[in-house]
Amino acid sequence: QVQLVESGGGLVQPGGSLRLSCEASRSIFSRNDMDWYRQAPGKERELVAKITSGSYTMYADSVKGRFTISKDSAGKTVYLDMNSLKPEDTAVYYCHTKLAVSVEAKVEIWGQGTLVTVSP
């Protein structure tokens, strides 16, 4: 089975930086796209960044220029580097992927989430 585990969350001051990691139980990101989502209290989960199997990246407008998504060469770990953090970035951050398990079927895989709190 494939599992995703996020880490790196914590409490930071506005303007600070944080690196989140998402590690797969086996190397899958070389062949599968990966997303970072976040969910703030009382709000819906939102997509903040994507990285494709070919290492193309995309970002939500709210984080563009401040966040960077990347992955290691083995396709085992995906990172989210967050800079110039704002209070509105406070949320639980989740990694996510859709894994092809057959020619016709995919399964959605979510990590357990890691909490980022941006506060003075």
Secondary structure, 3 states (H helix, E strand, C coil): CCCEEEECCEEECCCCCEEEEEEECCCCCCCCCEEEEEECCCCCCEEEEEECCCCCEEECCCCCCCEEEEECCCCCEEEEEECCCCHHHCEEEEEEEEEECCCCCEEEEECCCEEEEECC
